[in-house]
Amino acid sequence: MPPQLRLNAVAFVSPQNHPILIRTFGQQRQDELKYHYIAHTSLDVIDERIAAAATSKSTECYLSLLYTMEDVAVYGYITPLKVKIIIALALSDAVVRDADVITIFRALHTAYRHSVANPFLKLNAPADGVNDHASLLLAGSAQWKGFRRRVDEIGRAVGAIPPGGI
């Protein structure tokens, strides 16, 4: 990853638009609300991009730059199972290559996929909410520390977290 990329936040949102995980990096507590807002406002743009992709029969997961706001650039990605991944990168004068952003998204998608594929995390999930990924995460929230750790490792690789952790 080029050193100019700085990951400020990552959000995973279920197909039903429930937040699964919103993780902020390196900011003070008052900035967490800002990134929750960014994640929720991104959903409208993502829905527009999905509708446009459906008319053009596109199967691309990467939704590119969604919008910029204040000091962040917001990018979107949708998995084949309709989980939305949103990242907020710090705005800079450097050129952000799509290939670099796609690499971040693929790493985040892999971390999520590995966590959801773990059968032991589904033991406490309610039977009627099996299709809602958010219920799976809420059911085993203490057990999902591995997923949060993987997301932090990706943030560390991009330069969002100092080597000592959070």
Backbone as ProteinMPNN parsed JSONL, in Angstrom:
{"seq_chain_A": "MPPQLRLNAVAFVSPQNHPILIRTFGQQRQDELKYHYIAHTSLDVIDERIAAAATSKSTECYLSLLYTMEDVAVYGYITPLKVKIIIALALSDAVVRDADVITIFRALHTAYRHSVANPFLKLNAPADGVNDHASLLLAGSAQWKGFRRRVDEIGRAVGAIPPGGI", "coords_chain_A": {"N_chain_A": [[0.831, -1.191, 0.0], [0.513, 2.225, -0.773], [2.079, 4.824, 1.121], [0.552, 7.161, 1.406], [-2.161, 6.663, 1.713], [-4.687, 6.767, 4.141], [-6.615, 5.175, 6.369], [-9.597, 5.992, 7.803], [-12.032, 4.998, 8.753], [-14.093, 2.016, 8.805], [-16.951, 0.362, 7.646], [-19.31, -2.21, 7.948], [-22.241, -3.327, 6.552], [-25.347, -4.908, 6.774], [-27.366, -6.86, 4.396], [-29.925, -5.996, 4.912], [-29.577, -3.434, 5.642], [-28.645, -3.002, 8.244], [-26.281, -1.96, 10.635], [-23.354, -3.845, 10.877], [-20.694, -3.785, 11.711], [-18.978, -0.947, 12.69], [-16.067, 0.577, 12.493], [-13.754, 2.789, 13.762], [-10.674, 4.502, 13.263], [-8.004, 5.772, 15.034], [-9.175, 8.266, 15.699], [-10.719, 10.687, 17.899], [-13.25, 10.009, 20.404], [-15.57, 11.559, 19.801], [-15.612, 11.638, 17.068], [-16.633, 9.221, 16.235], [-19.424, 9.256, 15.915], [-19.631, 10.811, 13.636], [-18.634, 9.043, 11.691], [-20.505, 7.015, 11.799], [-22.674, 8.406, 10.782], [-21.671, 8.941, 8.2], [-21.534, 6.316, 7.208], [-24.264, 5.638, 7.155], [-25.334, 7.605, 5.406], [-24.063, 6.877, 3.123], [-25.396, 4.654, 2.247], [-27.612, 5.398, 0.676], [-26.383, 6.351, -1.66], [-25.081, 4.032, -2.431], [-27.302, 2.386, -2.975], [-28.299, 3.726, -5.237], [-26.161, 3.301, -7.011], [-26.231, 0.516, -7.21], [-28.714, 0.136, -8.415], [-28.218, 1.384, -10.875], [-26.212, -0.294, -11.813], [-27.642, -2.629, -12.095], [-29.301, -2.102, -14.276], [-27.438, -1.945, -16.274], [-26.433, -4.436, -16.24], [-24.144, -5.044, -14.783], [-21.621, -6.771, -12.944], [-19.841, -5.976, -11.108], [-18.237, -5.618, -7.987], [-16.963, -3.517, -6.71], [-17.764, -0.244, -5.991], [-16.63, 2.189, -6.364], [-15.602, 5.65, -5.798], [-17.815, 7.091, -3.612], [-18.615, 9.561, -2.465], [-17.254, 12.744, -1.365], [-16.555, 14.263, 1.75], [-16.059, 16.905, 3.867], [-13.18, 16.126, 5.309], [-12.762, 13.589, 4.303], [-12.772, 10.859, 1.959], [-15.168, 8.774, 0.64], [-15.661, 5.408, -0.046], [-17.229, 2.619, -1.711], [-18.351, -0.822, -1.604], [-19.84, -3.856, -2.55], [-20.698, -7.047, -1.53], [-21.118, -10.33, -3.053], [-23.211, -11.462, -1.586], [-24.659, -9.305, -0.842], [-23.744, -7.764, 1.325], [-22.692, -4.683, 2.455], [-19.719, -2.849, 2.226], [-18.05, -0.15, 3.499], [-15.646, 2.342, 3.25], [-13.783, 4.991, 4.726], [-11.479, 7.179, 3.664], [-8.78, 9.328, 4.478], [-8.729, 12.537, 3.055], [-6.388, 13.579, 0.667], [-3.719, 15.213, -1.144], [-2.559, 13.482, -2.831], [-2.805, 11.09, -5.494], [-5.311, 8.686, -5.459], [-5.316, 5.421, -6.193], [-7.557, 3.23, -7.849], [-6.953, 0.515, -7.795], [-5.52, 0.206, -5.41], [-7.482, 0.795, -3.504], [-9.335, -1.206, -4.063], [-7.847, -3.422, -3.302], [-7.801, -3.063, -0.511], [-10.546, -3.354, 0.02], [-10.951, -6.016, -0.805], [-9.404, -7.397, 1.065], [-10.804, -6.747, 3.42], [-13.288, -7.898, 2.813], [-12.551, -10.59, 2.674], [-11.811, -11.007, 5.366], [-14.312, -10.717, 6.604], [-15.733, -12.769, 5.338], [-14.336, -15.074, 6.21], [-14.935, -14.969, 8.93], [-17.748, -15.199, 9.006], [-17.992, -17.717, 7.946], [-17.212, -19.377, 9.971], [-18.4, -21.982, 11.781], [-18.773, -22.185, 14.522], [-19.399, -19.71, 15.536], [-22.041, -19.368, 15.073], [-23.626, -20.684, 16.855], [-25.213, -19.541, 18.918], [-27.058, -18.058, 17.565], [-30.292, -16.757, 16.731], [-32.826, -18.848, 15.37], [-34.721, -17.854, 13.548], [-33.549, -15.633, 12.403], [-31.566, -16.253, 10.6], [-30.887, -15.446, 7.994], [-30.172, -12.831, 8.27], [-27.328, -11.101, 8.556], [-26.554, -9.35, 10.564], [-27.818, -10.243, 12.891], [-26.394, -12.535, 13.378], [-23.92, -11.501, 14.069], [-24.554, -10.006, 16.351], [-25.424, -11.998, 18.019], [-23.175, -13.433, 18.78], [-21.368, -11.558, 19.884], [-19.174, -11.229, 21.663], [-17.573, -13.262, 20.808], [-16.751, -12.441, 18.353], [-14.371, -11.147, 18.318], [-12.14, -11.917, 16.869], [-12.783, -11.219, 14.233], [-12.954, -8.41, 14.475], [-10.297, -7.999, 15.174], [-9.0, -8.814, 12.817], [-9.924, -6.821, 11.08], [-8.737, -4.613, 12.29], [-6.065, -5.297, 11.824], [-5.927, -5.009, 9.067], [-6.434, -2.279, 8.92], [-4.112, -1.42, 10.196], [-2.2, -2.238, 8.345], [-2.789, -0.522, 6.257], [-2.119, 1.81, 7.385], [-3.577, 3.108, 9.307], [-3.622, 2.515, 12.015], [-1.394, 2.817, 14.684], [1.562, 0.761, 15.291], [1.324, -0.242, 17.922], [-1.338, -0.76, 18.478], [-4.832, -0.195, 19.333]], "CA_chain_A": [[0.0, 0.0, 0.0], [1.243, 3.474, -0.735], [1.979, 5.426, 2.441], [-0.346, 8.302, 1.479], [-3.508, 6.246, 2.097], [-4.941, 6.701, 5.579], [-7.955, 4.652, 6.612], [-10.211, 6.595, 8.987], [-13.125, 4.173, 9.272], [-14.626, 0.911, 8.011], [-18.299, -0.033, 8.064], [-19.942, -3.375, 7.322], [-23.683, -3.147, 6.683], [-26.033, -6.114, 6.308], [-28.254, -6.646, 3.243], [-31.12, -5.303, 5.405], [-29.08, -2.111, 6.032], [-28.311, -2.924, 9.669], [-24.82, -1.935, 10.806], [-22.735, -5.035, 11.447], [-19.528, -3.285, 12.431], [-18.435, 0.336, 12.261], [-14.795, 0.658, 13.21], [-13.014, 4.006, 13.476], [-9.251, 4.358, 13.55], [-7.163, 6.903, 15.389], [-9.869, 9.504, 16.001], [-11.3, 10.774, 19.233], [-14.586, 9.434, 20.547], [-16.618, 12.358, 19.175], [-15.623, 11.37, 15.633], [-17.352, 7.982, 15.931], [-20.751, 9.615, 15.422], [-19.436, 11.273, 12.269], [-18.472, 7.903, 10.787], [-21.813, 6.352, 11.737], [-23.438, 9.236, 9.84], [-21.121, 8.687, 6.865], [-21.961, 4.969, 6.791], [-25.699, 5.649, 6.83], [-25.597, 8.402, 4.207], [-23.505, 6.142, 1.978], [-26.348, 3.633, 1.794], [-28.421, 5.941, -0.422], [-25.548, 6.379, -2.861], [-24.875, 2.631, -2.807], [-28.543, 1.923, -3.607], [-28.337, 4.303, -6.583], [-25.157, 2.611, -7.837], [-26.715, -0.847, -7.441], [-29.788, 0.246, -9.406], [-27.588, 1.679, -12.167], [-25.493, -1.497, -12.243], [-28.633, -3.628, -12.504], [-29.774, -1.8, -15.628], [-26.359, -2.216, -17.224], [-26.07, -5.847, -16.031], [-22.775, -5.097, -14.253], [-21.432, -7.667, -11.791], [-18.714, -5.422, -10.361], [-18.473, -5.41, -6.554], [-16.406, -2.225, -6.324], [-18.658, 0.838, -6.385], [-15.743, 3.346, -6.51], [-15.791, 6.781, -4.898], [-19.231, 7.429, -3.434], [-18.639, 11.008, -2.313], [-16.288, 13.303, -0.422], [-17.2, 15.104, 2.76], [-15.086, 17.54, 4.751], [-11.797, 15.666, 5.195], [-12.715, 12.167, 3.949], [-13.303, 10.328, 0.708], [-15.919, 7.579, 1.006], [-15.706, 4.415, -1.118], [-18.169, 1.544, -1.434], [-18.136, -2.173, -2.139], [-20.949, -4.737, -2.169], [-20.316, -8.44, -1.724], [-22.155, -11.079, -3.778], [-24.354, -11.707, -0.69], [-25.242, -7.982, -0.602], [-23.191, -7.052, 2.478], [-22.041, -3.474, 1.976], [-18.517, -2.448, 2.947], [-17.816, 1.268, 3.249], [-14.434, 2.84, 3.907], [-13.537, 6.428, 4.676], [-10.057, 7.479, 3.598], [-8.46, 10.741, 4.661], [-8.457, 13.24, 1.812], [-5.017, 14.066, 0.517], [-3.432, 15.707, -2.488], [-2.036, 12.368, -3.621], [-3.764, 10.347, -6.305], [-5.696, 7.393, -4.894], [-5.569, 4.486, -7.294], [-8.625, 2.274, -7.603], [-6.358, -0.792, -7.48], [-5.186, 0.199, -3.984], [-8.736, 0.75, -2.747], [-9.896, -2.542, -4.275], [-7.061, -4.329, -2.455], [-8.31, -2.898, 0.857], [-11.876, -3.965, 0.078], [-10.842, -7.48, -0.896], [-8.915, -7.874, 2.364], [-11.919, -6.631, 4.372], [-14.281, -8.906, 2.432], [-12.008, -11.889, 3.093], [-11.922, -11.078, 6.829], [-15.721, -10.954, 6.916], [-16.099, -14.099, 4.839], [-13.764, -16.074, 7.115], [-15.657, -14.924, 10.201], [-19.102, -15.727, 8.818], [-17.889, -19.138, 7.631], [-16.89, -20.121, 11.18], [-19.663, -22.535, 12.281], [-18.889, -22.054, 15.97], [-19.948, -18.406, 15.876], [-23.473, -19.361, 14.8], [-24.309, -21.533, 17.824], [-26.193, -18.804, 19.715], [-27.883, -17.227, 16.692], [-31.695, -17.146, 16.676], [-33.122, -19.627, 14.167], [-35.51, -17.103, 12.579], [-32.774, -14.545, 11.83], [-30.375, -16.821, 9.971], [-30.534, -14.722, 6.779], [-29.715, -11.491, 8.609], [-25.954, -11.178, 9.055], [-26.418, -8.563, 11.789], [-28.206, -11.065, 14.039], [-25.292, -13.444, 13.664], [-22.867, -10.767, 14.761], [-25.021, -9.64, 17.682], [-25.568, -13.215, 18.821], [-21.891, -13.856, 19.321], [-20.526, -10.37, 19.837], [-17.905, -11.438, 22.371], [-16.79, -14.214, 20.025], [-16.354, -11.83, 17.099], [-13.141, -10.368, 18.49], [-11.24, -12.281, 15.781], [-13.162, -10.401, 13.083], [-12.503, -7.045, 14.771], [-8.834, -8.016, 15.136], [-8.601, -8.833, 11.398], [-10.184, -5.487, 10.535], [-7.667, -3.757, 12.827], [-4.814, -5.633, 11.127], [-6.011, -4.373, 7.744], [-6.228, -0.854, 9.19], [-2.695, -1.238, 10.511], [-1.461, -2.386, 7.095], [-3.024, 0.669, 5.451], [-1.498, 2.928, 8.075], [-4.531, 3.809, 10.167], [-3.385, 2.222, 13.421], [0.026, 2.669, 14.998], [1.898, -0.623, 15.572], [0.967, -0.662, 19.28], [-2.754, -1.097, 18.56], [-5.753, 0.86, 19.733]], "C_chain_A": [[0.872, 1.249, 0.0], [1.054, 4.15, 0.621], [0.992, 6.579, 2.53], [-1.781, 7.92, 1.841], [-3.616, 6.191, 3.613], [-6.398, 6.326, 5.78], [-8.499, 5.248, 7.904], [-11.294, 5.72, 9.591], [-13.505, 3.096, 8.262], [-16.013, 0.598, 8.55], [-18.734, -1.245, 7.254], [-21.43, -3.238, 7.596], [-24.371, -4.353, 6.055], [-26.897, -5.807, 5.087], [-29.536, -5.907, 3.633], [-30.788, -3.9, 5.91], [-28.928, -1.925, 7.537], [-26.792, -2.861, 9.789], [-24.333, -3.222, 11.47], [-21.553, -4.614, 12.299], [-19.151, -1.942, 11.835], [-17.214, 0.567, 13.129], [-14.087, 1.942, 12.804], [-11.578, 3.825, 13.931], [-8.625, 5.704, 13.881], [-7.859, 8.205, 15.71], [-10.334, 9.509, 17.464], [-12.708, 10.22, 19.211], [-15.664, 10.233, 19.819], [-16.682, 12.142, 17.664], [-16.38, 10.093, 15.274], [-18.732, 8.268, 15.377], [-20.678, 10.077, 13.966], [-19.359, 10.089, 11.309], [-19.712, 7.018, 10.752], [-22.696, 7.093, 10.722], [-22.977, 8.968, 8.404], [-21.567, 7.329, 6.349], [-23.426, 4.972, 6.371], [-26.006, 6.481, 5.585], [-25.046, 7.722, 2.955], [-24.499, 5.138, 1.417], [-27.225, 4.123, 0.65], [-27.635, 5.94, -1.733], [-25.31, 4.949, -3.362], [-26.117, 2.081, -3.503], [-28.669, 2.465, -5.027], [-27.367, 3.587, -7.521], [-25.609, 1.185, -8.164], [-27.811, -0.84, -8.498], [-29.217, 0.519, -10.798], [-26.857, 0.46, -12.706], [-26.462, -2.576, -12.723], [-29.14, -3.365, -13.916], [-28.703, -2.075, -16.679], [-25.827, -3.647, -17.106], [-24.626, -6.009, -15.546], [-22.718, -6.041, -13.053], [-20.257, -7.205, -10.931], [-19.101, -5.18, -8.904], [-18.028, -4.02, -6.104], [-17.283, -1.103, -6.87], [-17.93, 2.176, -6.536], [-16.043, 4.442, -5.487], [-17.276, 7.11, -4.824], [-19.401, 8.938, -3.324], [-17.487, 11.444, -1.405], [-17.05, 14.22, 0.525], [-16.12, 15.606, 3.703], [-13.677, 17.019, 4.464], [-11.675, 14.2, 4.811], [-13.291, 11.91, 2.559], [-13.924, 8.979, 1.043], [-16.054, 6.677, -0.218], [-16.641, 3.284, -0.716], [-17.847, 0.261, -2.172], [-19.335, -2.992, -1.701], [-20.546, -6.169, -2.508], [-21.401, -9.155, -2.531], [-23.382, -11.403, -2.911], [-24.97, -10.409, -0.19], [-24.84, -7.319, 0.706], [-22.424, -5.863, 1.912], [-20.836, -3.166, 2.862], [-18.215, -1.017, 2.517], [-16.519, 1.65, 3.952], [-14.35, 4.35, 3.726], [-12.028, 6.631, 4.733], [-9.856, 8.975, 3.799], [-8.17, 11.358, 3.298], [-7.011, 13.71, 1.812], [-4.843, 14.575, -0.904], [-2.938, 14.602, -3.412], [-3.164, 11.687, -4.392], [-4.033, 9.002, -5.638], [-6.064, 6.49, -6.063], [-6.677, 3.51, -6.904], [-8.072, 0.911, -7.208], [-6.006, -0.89, -5.996], [-6.438, 0.083, -3.119], [-9.378, -0.633, -2.879], [-9.145, -3.569, -3.425], [-7.53, -4.258, -1.0], [-9.664, -3.587, 0.982], [-11.81, -5.495, 0.028], [-10.343, -8.075, 0.421], [-10.026, -7.822, 3.419], [-12.99, -7.68, 4.091], [-13.821, -10.3, 2.871], [-12.107, -12.057, 4.605], [-13.359, -11.371, 7.243], [-16.14, -12.364, 6.523], [-15.574, -15.202, 5.755], [-14.518, -16.116, 8.444], [-17.047, -15.535, 10.069], [-19.064, -17.234, 8.55], [-17.568, -19.99, 8.856], [-18.182, -20.667, 11.801], [-19.846, -22.36, 13.788], [-19.452, -20.711, 16.395], [-21.456, -18.346, 15.689], [-24.271, -20.14, 15.845], [-25.408, -20.812, 18.591], [-27.135, -17.952, 18.878], [-29.328, -17.693, 16.727], [-32.015, -17.811, 15.336], [-33.863, -18.808, 13.117], [-34.723, -15.985, 11.909], [-31.548, -15.015, 11.076], [-29.954, -16.036, 8.732], [-30.021, -13.314, 7.052], [-28.342, -11.582, 9.258], [-25.786, -10.415, 10.353], [-26.798, -9.391, 13.009], [-27.11, -12.065, 14.39], [-24.193, -12.733, 14.438], [-23.288, -10.391, 16.172], [-25.086, -10.856, 18.585], [-24.259, -13.622, 19.46], [-20.905, -12.713, 19.424], [-19.192, -10.557, 20.552], [-16.989, -12.354, 21.566], [-16.251, -13.595, 18.739], [-15.102, -10.981, 17.234], [-12.127, -10.698, 17.405], [-11.518, -11.455, 14.525], [-12.69, -8.96, 13.293], [-10.976, -6.952, 14.711], [-8.345, -8.012, 13.687], [-8.811, -7.465, 10.743], [-9.112, -4.516, 11.022], [-6.34, -4.026, 12.135], [-4.789, -5.005, 9.735], [-5.806, -2.87, 7.896], [-4.776, -0.541, 9.468], [-1.857, -1.315, 9.237], [-1.613, -1.159, 6.204], [-2.416, 1.907, 6.112], [-2.41, 3.673, 9.007], [-4.204, 3.644, 11.635], [-1.884, 2.147, 13.658], [0.321, 1.242, 15.433], [1.529, -1.102, 16.979], [-0.482, -1.064, 19.43], [-3.575, 0.096, 18.995], [-5.807, 0.941, 21.224]], "O_chain_A": [[1.872, 1.305, 0.715], [-0.023, 4.057, 1.209], [0.615, 6.957, 3.639], [-2.552, 8.792, 2.245], [-2.748, 5.639, 4.288], [-7.301, 7.073, 5.405], [-7.932, 5.036, 8.976], [-11.462, 5.696, 10.81], [-13.283, 3.228, 7.059], [-16.226, 0.57, 9.762], [-18.551, -1.299, 6.038], [-21.838, -3.053, 8.743], [-24.027, -4.772, 4.949], [-27.138, -4.642, 4.772], [-30.164, -5.265, 2.791], [-31.625, -3.251, 6.537], [-29.069, -0.813, 8.045], [-26.086, -3.62, 9.123], [-24.853, -3.627, 12.51], [-21.42, -5.024, 13.451], [-19.02, -1.81, 10.618], [-17.317, 0.731, 14.344], [-13.846, 2.161, 11.617], [-11.302, 3.081, 14.872], [-8.71, 6.653, 13.101], [-7.175, 9.193, 15.979], [-10.336, 8.486, 18.148], [-13.288, 9.99, 18.15], [-16.591, 9.639, 19.268], [-17.705, 12.436, 17.044], [-16.734, 9.903, 14.111], [-19.174, 7.586, 14.452], [-21.56, 9.769, 13.164], [-19.953, 10.125, 10.232], [-19.942, 6.332, 9.756], [-23.377, 6.47, 9.908], [-23.799, 8.79, 7.505], [-21.938, 7.2, 5.182], [-23.788, 4.38, 5.354], [-26.858, 6.094, 4.785], [-25.524, 7.974, 1.849], [-24.446, 4.809, 0.232], [-27.551, 3.351, -0.252], [-28.162, 5.572, -2.783], [-25.335, 4.691, -4.566], [-26.002, 1.385, -4.511], [-29.098, 1.743, -5.928], [-27.697, 3.3, -8.672], [-25.39, 0.705, -9.277], [-27.839, -1.703, -9.374], [-29.682, -0.051, -11.785], [-26.874, 0.203, -13.91], [-26.151, -3.34, -13.637], [-29.382, -4.306, -14.672], [-29.013, -2.398, -17.825], [-24.879, -4.02, -17.796], [-23.967, -6.999, -15.865], [-23.649, -6.099, -12.25], [-19.743, -7.971, -10.117], [-20.155, -4.613, -8.618], [-18.643, -3.419, -5.222], [-17.518, -1.025, -8.076], [-18.566, 3.193, -6.812], [-16.656, 4.192, -4.449], [-17.916, 7.373, -5.842], [-20.236, 9.524, -4.013], [-16.835, 10.619, -0.764], [-18.039, 14.856, 0.159], [-15.36, 14.819, 4.269], [-13.052, 17.427, 3.485], [-10.605, 13.613, 4.968], [-14.159, 12.631, 2.067], [-13.277, 8.134, 1.661], [-16.497, 7.11, -1.281], [-16.828, 3.016, 0.471], [-17.175, 0.253, -3.203], [-19.803, -2.832, -0.574], [-20.113, -6.462, -3.622], [-22.503, -8.625, -2.673], [-24.474, -11.599, -3.444], [-25.724, -10.415, 0.784], [-25.522, -6.4, 1.16], [-21.607, -6.015, 1.003], [-20.924, -3.217, 4.089], [-18.135, -0.715, 1.326], [-16.322, 1.317, 5.121], [-14.784, 4.903, 2.716], [-11.382, 6.297, 5.726], [-10.663, 9.787, 3.347], [-7.454, 10.776, 2.484], [-6.487, 14.174, 2.825], [-5.711, 14.39, -1.757], [-2.904, 14.77, -4.631], [-4.324, 11.713, -3.98], [-3.104, 8.271, -5.294], [-6.998, 6.764, -6.816], [-6.725, 3.028, -5.773], [-8.661, 0.223, -6.374], [-6.172, -1.947, -5.389], [-6.449, -0.64, -2.123], [-9.906, -1.166, -1.903], [-9.759, -4.491, -2.886], [-7.641, -5.288, -0.335], [-9.902, -4.321, 1.941], [-12.541, -6.176, 0.747], [-10.808, -9.134, 0.842], [-10.17, -8.747, 4.218], [-13.537, -8.28, 5.017], [-14.617, -11.09, 3.379], [-12.453, -13.139, 5.081], [-13.595, -12.185, 8.136], [-16.816, -13.061, 7.28], [-16.29, -16.16, 6.044], [-14.713, -17.189, 9.013], [-17.472, -16.305, 10.93], [-20.008, -17.946, 8.893], [-17.647, -21.216, 8.781], [-18.988, -19.884, 12.303], [-20.977, -22.386, 14.274], [-19.941, -20.584, 17.517], [-22.089, -17.374, 16.102], [-25.492, -20.243, 15.723], [-26.439, -21.414, 18.889], [-27.934, -17.196, 19.431], [-29.583, -18.897, 16.75], [-31.527, -17.38, 14.292], [-33.671, -19.028, 11.921], [-35.198, -15.43, 10.918], [-30.587, -14.261, 10.925], [-28.76, -15.966, 8.442], [-29.486, -12.669, 6.149], [-28.208, -12.081, 10.375], [-24.951, -10.791, 11.176], [-26.169, -9.259, 14.059], [-26.92, -12.402, 15.559], [-23.604, -13.302, 15.357], [-22.475, -10.446, 17.095], [-24.833, -10.756, 19.786], [-24.253, -14.113, 20.588], [-19.731, -12.872, 19.089], [-18.169, -10.074, 20.066], [-15.766, -12.233, 21.637], [-15.374, -14.177, 18.101], [-14.804, -10.176, 16.352], [-11.322, -9.838, 17.047], [-10.588, -11.04, 13.834], [-12.097, -8.361, 12.397], [-10.428, -5.949, 14.253], [-7.397, -7.302, 13.352], [-7.983, -7.01, 9.954], [-8.632, -3.685, 10.251], [-5.57, -3.099, 11.883], [-3.749, -4.526, 9.282], [-5.095, -2.252, 7.103], [-4.261, 0.486, 9.026], [-0.911, -0.546, 9.067], [-0.686, -0.793, 5.482], [-2.224, 2.933, 5.459], [-2.068, 4.764, 9.463], [-4.479, 4.542, 12.431], [-1.174, 1.479, 12.906], [-0.587, 0.559, 15.906], [1.434, -2.312, 17.187], [-0.832, -1.67, 20.443], [-3.101, 1.232, 19.025], [-6.531, 1.773, 21.772]]}, "name": "protein", "num_of_chains": 1, "seq": "MPPQLRLNAVAFVSPQNHPILIRTFGQQRQDELKYHYIAHTSLDVIDERIAAAATSKSTECYLSLLYTMEDVAVYGYITPLKVKIIIALALSDAVVRDADVITIFRALHTAYRHSVANPFLKLNAPADGVNDHASLLLAGSAQWKGFRRRVDEIGRAVGAIPPGGI"}
